[in-house]
Amino acid sequence: MKVLSVQPQLATLELSMEELGLIMNAIWQDLGYQQARSGPPEDEIRASYDLLQQQIGDVIARMDAAARA
């Protein structure tokens, strides 16, 4: 994920197809369009989800900081 710009109410991100796929899978599963996994995700997929979650959290923190500035 590449952060292109951050403002208090808007962030522009560049996502790889893999990152976009992870986000879409999570949304589809939450909406019931996709069945939940029968077992834990593979280590590589788990690591990708963890990294993406951390990166998105960092962007949100930057948005919050911009709102306070």
C-alpha positions as CSV (number, residue, x, y, z in Angstrom):
1,M,0.0,0.0,0.0
2,K,1.3,3.4,-0.9
3,V,-0.1,6.5,0.8
4,L,-0.5,9.3,-1.9
5,S,-2.1,11.9,0.3
6,V,-3.6,12.4,3.8
7,Q,-6.2,15.0,4.9
8,P,-8.3,15.0,8.0
9,Q,-11.4,13.6,6.2
10,L,-9.8,11.9,3.1
11,A,-6.8,9.7,2.3
12,T,-5.8,8.6,-1.1
13,L,-4.1,5.2,-1.2
14,E,-2.6,3.1,-3.9
15,L,-3.3,-0.6,-3.4
16,S,-1.9,-3.7,-5.1
17,M,-4.3,-6.2,-6.5
18,E,-3.5,-8.5,-3.6
19,E,-4.3,-5.8,-1.1
20,L,-7.5,-4.9,-2.8
21,G,-8.4,-8.6,-2.9
22,L,-7.9,-8.9,0.8
23,I,-10.1,-5.9,1.5
24,M,-12.8,-7.2,-0.8
25,N,-12.7,-10.7,0.7
26,A,-13.2,-9.3,4.2
27,I,-16.1,-7.1,3.0
28,W,-17.8,-9.9,1.1
29,Q,-17.5,-12.3,4.0
30,D,-18.9,-9.7,6.4
31,L,-21.9,-9.1,4.0
32,G,-22.5,-12.8,3.7
33,Y,-21.5,-13.0,0.0
34,Q,-18.6,-15.4,0.8
35,Q,-18.5,-18.3,3.2
36,A,-16.2,-18.0,6.2
37,R,-13.1,-20.1,6.2
38,S,-13.5,-23.6,7.7
39,G,-10.1,-23.3,9.3
40,P,-7.5,-20.6,10.1
41,P,-6.0,-18.7,7.2
42,E,-2.6,-19.8,5.8
43,D,0.4,-18.1,7.4
44,E,1.1,-16.0,4.3
45,I,-2.5,-14.8,4.1
46,R,-2.6,-14.0,7.8
47,A,0.6,-12.0,7.5
48,S,-0.8,-10.1,4.6
49,Y,-4.0,-9.2,6.5
50,D,-1.9,-8.2,9.5
51,L,0.3,-5.9,7.4
52,L,-2.6,-4.3,5.6
53,Q,-4.4,-3.7,8.9
54,Q,-1.3,-2.1,10.4
55,Q,-0.8,0.1,7.3
56,I,-4.5,1.3,7.3
57,G,-4.2,2.0,11.1
58,D,-1.1,4.1,10.4
59,V,-3.0,6.1,7.7
60,I,-6.0,6.7,10.1
61,A,-3.5,7.9,12.7
62,R,-2.1,10.4,10.2
63,M,-5.6,11.5,9.3
64,D,-6.3,12.1,13.0
65,A,-3.0,14.1,13.4
66,A,-3.9,16.2,10.3
67,A,-7.3,17.0,11.9
68,R,-5.6,18.2,15.1
69,A,-3.1,20.4,13.3
